Amino acid sequence: MKDLGMSWPDIKSTPRIELEGLMQAYNEYTTIHNFDGYTSEDVSEMAKNKPQVRSQYMEHMEAKSRLNEMLGKKTRRPSVKDITGLKQNG
């Protein structure tokens, strides 16, 4: 909670559901902004020493893509099924 700038009395007076929401929002924020300023080439260099960096970068890219889609900055690409009008049987 230190990262959120909350004091102990603030934490104790805040309902649990709100604290959980704050933590989820903070986690999403850090996921989206972890790799700001890095290019995919930079990440490839870092991944040579720490392979887990690549999966963290992919999470970053997916979260950023979801955010842009929600904000209307980016739309979902239509699939082949969307274009052709075919429906899956099932």
PyRosetta script that sets phi, psi and omega in degrees:
from pyrosetta import init, pose_from_sequence

init()
pose = pose_from_sequence("MKDLGMSWPDIKSTPRIELEGLMQAYNEYTTIHNFDGYTSEDVSEMAKNKPQVRSQYMEHMEAKSRLNEMLGKKTRRPSVKDITGLKQNG")
pose.set_psi(1, -14.6)
pose.set_omega(1, 177.7)
pose.set_phi(2, -59.0)
pose.set_psi(2, -38.6)
pose.set_omega(2, -179.6)
pose.set_phi(3, -64.6)
pose.set_psi(3, -25.3)
pose.set_omega(3, 179.6)
pose.set_phi(4, -88.4)
pose.set_psi(4, -6.1)
pose.set_omega(4, 178.6)
pose.set_phi(5, 74.7)
pose.set_psi(5, 28.5)
pose.set_omega(5, -178.9)
pose.set_phi(6, -100.3)
pose.set_psi(6, 137.6)
pose.set_omega(6, 176.4)
pose.set_phi(7, -85.9)
pose.set_psi(7, 167.1)
pose.set_omega(7, 179.9)
pose.set_phi(8, -59.7)
pose.set_psi(8, -44.9)
pose.set_omega(8, 177.2)
pose.set_phi(9, -61.2)
pose.set_psi(9, -35.6)
pose.set_omega(9, 177.4)
pose.set_phi(10, -63.8)
pose.set_psi(10, -42.9)
pose.set_omega(10, -179.4)
pose.set_phi(11, -63.2)
pose.set_psi(11, -45.4)
pose.set_omega(11, -178.1)
pose.set_phi(12, -66.2)
pose.set_psi(12, -30.1)
pose.set_omega(12, -177.9)
pose.set_phi(13, -88.9)
pose.set_psi(13, -9.0)
pose.set_omega(13, -179.0)
pose.set_phi(14, -90.2)
pose.set_psi(14, 133.2)
pose.set_omega(14, 177.6)
pose.set_phi(15, -60.5)
pose.set_psi(15, 147.6)
pose.set_omega(15, -176.9)
pose.set_phi(16, -56.1)
pose.set_psi(16, -42.6)
pose.set_omega(16, -178.0)
pose.set_phi(17, -61.3)
pose.set_psi(17, -37.1)
pose.set_omega(17, 177.7)
pose.set_phi(18, -69.5)
pose.set_psi(18, -38.4)
pose.set_omega(18, 177.4)
pose.set_phi(19, -63.3)
pose.set_psi(19, -41.6)
pose.set_omega(19, 178.1)
pose.set_phi(20, -63.9)
pose.set_psi(20, -40.3)
pose.set_omega(20, 177.3)
pose.set_phi(21, -63.6)
pose.set_psi(21, -41.0)
pose.set_omega(21, 177.4)
pose.set_phi(22, -62.6)
pose.set_psi(22, -42.1)
pose.set_omega(22, -179.6)
pose.set_phi(23, -67.1)
pose.set_psi(23, -39.9)
pose.set_omega(23, 177.5)
pose.set_phi(24, -64.4)
pose.set_psi(24, -42.3)
pose.set_omega(24, 178.9)
pose.set_phi(25, -64.5)
pose.set_psi(25, -40.5)
pose.set_omega(25, 179.1)
pose.set_phi(26, -66.0)
pose.set_psi(26, -39.7)
pose.set_omega(26, 177.7)
pose.set_phi(27, -63.0)
pose.set_psi(27, -43.2)
pose.set_omega(27, 178.0)
pose.set_phi(28, -63.8)
pose.set_psi(28, -41.2)
pose.set_omega(28, 178.7)
pose.set_phi(29, -60.9)
pose.set_psi(29, -46.6)
pose.set_omega(29, -179.0)
pose.set_phi(30, -67.9)
pose.set_psi(30, -35.3)
pose.set_omega(30, 177.3)
pose.set_phi(31, -63.2)
pose.set_psi(31, -42.8)
pose.set_omega(31, -177.7)
pose.set_phi(32, -69.3)
pose.set_psi(32, -37.1)
pose.set_omega(32, -173.2)
pose.set_phi(33, -102.7)
pose.set_psi(33, 4.5)
pose.set_omega(33, -180.0)
pose.set_phi(34, -57.3)
pose.set_psi(34, -40.4)
pose.set_omega(34, -172.2)
pose.set_phi(35, -111.1)
pose.set_psi(35, 21.0)
pose.set_omega(35, 176.0)
pose.set_phi(36, -59.8)
pose.set_psi(36, 132.3)
pose.set_omega(36, 178.6)
pose.set_phi(37, 93.6)
pose.set_psi(37, -9.3)
pose.set_omega(37, 179.0)
pose.set_phi(38, -100.6)
pose.set_psi(38, 145.2)
pose.set_omega(38, 174.1)
pose.set_phi(39, -97.8)
pose.set_psi(39, 169.4)
pose.set_omega(39, 178.3)
pose.set_phi(40, -64.0)
pose.set_psi(40, -29.2)
pose.set_omega(40, 176.9)
pose.set_phi(41, -67.4)
pose.set_psi(41, -40.8)
pose.set_omega(41, 176.8)
pose.set_phi(42, -60.6)
pose.set_psi(42, -42.5)
pose.set_omega(42, -179.5)
pose.set_phi(43, -65.8)
pose.set_psi(43, -39.3)
pose.set_omega(43, 177.8)
pose.set_phi(44, -61.2)
pose.set_psi(44, -40.6)
pose.set_omega(44, 177.3)
pose.set_phi(45, -64.3)
pose.set_psi(45, -44.0)
pose.set_omega(45, 179.8)
pose.set_phi(46, -65.8)
pose.set_psi(46, -34.2)
pose.set_omega(46, -177.2)
pose.set_phi(47, -69.7)
pose.set_psi(47, -17.2)
pose.set_omega(47, 177.2)
pose.set_phi(48, -64.2)
pose.set_psi(48, -36.7)
pose.set_omega(48, 179.7)
pose.set_phi(49, -92.0)
pose.set_psi(49, -33.2)
pose.set_omega(49, -178.5)
pose.set_phi(50, -132.1)
pose.set_psi(50, 95.3)
pose.set_omega(50, -176.6)
pose.set_phi(51, -60.3)
pose.set_psi(51, -26.2)
pose.set_omega(51, -178.4)
pose.set_phi(52, -66.6)
pose.set_psi(52, -16.9)
pose.set_omega(52, 179.3)
pose.set_phi(53, -61.4)
pose.set_psi(53, -36.5)
pose.set_omega(53, -178.2)
pose.set_phi(54, -63.4)
pose.set_psi(54, -43.1)
pose.set_omega(54, 179.1)
pose.set_phi(55, -69.0)
pose.set_psi(55, -35.7)
pose.set_omega(55, 176.4)
pose.set_phi(56, -64.6)
pose.set_psi(56, -38.1)
pose.set_omega(56, 178.5)
pose.set_phi(57, -66.4)
pose.set_psi(57, -38.4)
pose.set_omega(57, 178.5)
pose.set_phi(58, -66.2)
pose.set_psi(58, -39.2)
pose.set_omega(58, 175.5)
pose.set_phi(59, -61.2)
pose.set_psi(59, -41.2)
pose.set_omega(59, 178.1)
pose.set_phi(60, -59.9)
pose.set_psi(60, -47.7)
pose.set_omega(60, -178.0)
pose.set_phi(61, -65.2)
pose.set_psi(61, -40.3)
pose.set_omega(61, 178.9)
pose.set_phi(62, -65.8)
pose.set_psi(62, -42.8)
pose.set_omega(62, 179.4)
pose.set_phi(63, -64.5)
pose.set_psi(63, -41.3)
pose.set_omega(63, 179.5)
pose.set_phi(64, -65.6)
pose.set_psi(64, -38.8)
pose.set_omega(64, 178.2)
pose.set_phi(65, -65.1)
pose.set_psi(65, -43.6)
pose.set_omega(65, 177.4)
pose.set_phi(66, -61.1)
pose.set_psi(66, -42.6)
pose.set_omega(66, -180.0)
pose.set_phi(67, -63.0)
pose.set_psi(67, -46.9)
pose.set_omega(67, 179.6)
pose.set_phi(68, -62.1)
pose.set_psi(68, -36.7)
pose.set_omega(68, 178.8)
pose.set_phi(69, -67.3)
pose.set_psi(69, -41.3)
pose.set_omega(69, 178.5)
pose.set_phi(70, -65.3)
pose.set_psi(70, -34.9)
pose.set_omega(70, -178.9)
pose.set_phi(71, -81.7)
pose.set_psi(71, -6.1)
pose.set_omega(71, 179.0)
pose.set_phi(72, 82.8)
pose.set_psi(72, 10.0)
pose.set_omega(72, 179.5)
pose.set_phi(73, -80.3)
pose.set_psi(73, -20.6)
pose.set_omega(73, -177.6)
pose.set_phi(74, -144.7)
pose.set_psi(74, 137.2)
pose.set_omega(74, 178.5)
pose.set_phi(75, -107.7)
pose.set_psi(75, 156.1)
pose.set_omega(75, 179.6)
pose.set_phi(76, -69.1)
pose.set_psi(76, 136.8)
pose.set_omega(76, 176.8)
pose.set_phi(77, -71.6)
pose.set_psi(77, 137.1)
pose.set_omega(77, 179.6)
pose.set_phi(78, -70.5)
pose.set_psi(78, 143.0)
pose.set_omega(78, 177.5)
pose.set_phi(79, -82.6)
pose.set_psi(79, 172.6)
pose.set_omega(79, 178.3)
pose.set_phi(80, -62.0)
pose.set_psi(80, -37.8)
pose.set_omega(80, 178.6)
pose.set_phi(81, -63.3)
pose.set_psi(81, -39.4)
pose.set_omega(81, 178.8)
pose.set_phi(82, -64.0)
pose.set_psi(82, -41.0)
pose.set_omega(82, -176.6)
pose.set_phi(83, -70.3)
pose.set_psi(83, -44.3)
pose.set_omega(83, -175.5)
pose.set_phi(84, -84.0)
pose.set_psi(84, -16.8)
pose.set_omega(84, -179.8)
pose.set_phi(85, 81.5)
pose.set_psi(85, 9.2)
pose.set_omega(85, 179.6)
pose.set_phi(86, -76.6)
pose.set_psi(86, 144.2)
pose.set_omega(86, 177.6)
pose.set_phi(87, -115.6)
pose.set_psi(87, 144.8)
pose.set_omega(87, -179.2)
pose.set_phi(88, -81.9)
pose.set_psi(88, 133.9)
pose.set_omega(88, 176.5)
pose.set_phi(89, -77.9)
pose.set_psi(89, 134.8)
pose.set_omega(89, 179.7)
pose.set_phi(90, 173.7)
pose.dump_pdb("model.pdb")
